[in-house]
Amino acid sequence: MATKKNEKAEPASSFAESTSQLEGIIEVLENEETSLEDAMKAFENGIRITREVQKMLQQAEQKVALLLEDDGELVIEDFDEAAGSE
């Protein structure tokens, strides 16, 4: 059996770190030599990290919405149009 890092990690501190951990989990899951037990542990860890990333994205979305508020009203702009006008 191939050796690999223990995928049971503490909560990630950043979005980049979380996505890196998810990439590592994908590699473990794609490895045909990974046991079912190890694959299940990696999958569970991946679900946990995915939920953390979703929370990070929701918080970022809320912050952006607050920044876009104008006189108490939310001003929604298409990201592509806003980025292209700079």
C-alpha positions, 0 to 999 in steps of 0.5 A: 500500500502506498504511503500518504499523509494523514488526511485528518486535519484541523480546520483550515485557516484560509481559502487557499489552504482549504482548496489545497487540502481538497486537492490532496484529498482528491489525489487520495481518493483517485489512488487505486491503492487507497483502502475503503476505510482510508477513502471514507475518512478522506471523503468525510474530511473533504465534506467537512472542508467543503462546508468550511469553504462554503461558510467562507464564501458566504461570509465573503458574499455578505461582506461584498453586499455590505460594501455595495450598499448605497444609502441603505439599498443594495446595489447589485452589479454584474461582476463581469461588467464592473470588472470591465469598466475599470 
